[in-house]
Amino acid sequence: MFARAKKSGKYQYLQIVENKKEKGKVRQRVIATIGRMDQLQSKGRVETLIRSLSRFSEQALLIISGKSDVSADSKKIGPVLIFERLWEEAGIRKAISRVLEGRKFEFDVERAIFLTVLHRLLVSGSDRFCHRWCRDYIIKGIEGLELHHLYRAMGFLGEALDVQNESTGFSPRCNKDLVEELIFSHRRDLFRIWTWY
C-alpha cells in the first residue's frame, strides 16, 4: 500500500492505493480517497493522519518538517576537536593573531581561516560549499560568519606585503608567508635537521 496524489479536473486528491497481482499483471486498486490535497494541507490534516498511522508502526517514525513536534538533529565534533588541538599546539592561532595586529576586521579572521582549512582537509571544495558544510559541525567561534567573511579571510592571506625584499621571482610575499614563518619559528624543534653518524 502507498499514498498518491491523483489529479481530477483542476484539483489533486490524496488516495491510498494497493497493488494487487491478477493473472500475472499488477493492478492498482484505490482503497480510499482521503480528500482534496489543498484542503488537507491547509488544515494540517496530512501530518495528523501520518502521526495517527505511525502509532501502529513497529518502527519509530520521525517526521521532520517545520511544523512537526518531533525532530532529530546531529552535529559532528570529533574532527574539529582534533584539528583544534593541532591548530593550537602548532601555534597557528598565535601566528595569525600576530599578523593581524593593527588590522581591524569586524569578524574573527582567525576563525574564518580555521574553518576553511578544516573544510579543505576533510572534504575539499569551494568557500561557498564550506559555508554550507559547517552547519553539520560544532565549531567554536564561527557563529555569525557569513560567506563574504570566508572570502575576505582568504583575501587577507593572499594580500601582498609592502616590503618585498625576500620575495622570489615567481610570486610576491604575502601574509600567508608571514604566518608560515611564525609557525616555523614557534615550532623550530619539529624541523631540526638530524645528523646521522
Summary of the structure (lengths in Angstrom):
residues: 197
radius of gyration: 28.9
end to end distance: 78.3
largest distance: 91.0
contacts: 441
relative contact order: 0.09
helix: 45%
strand: 18%
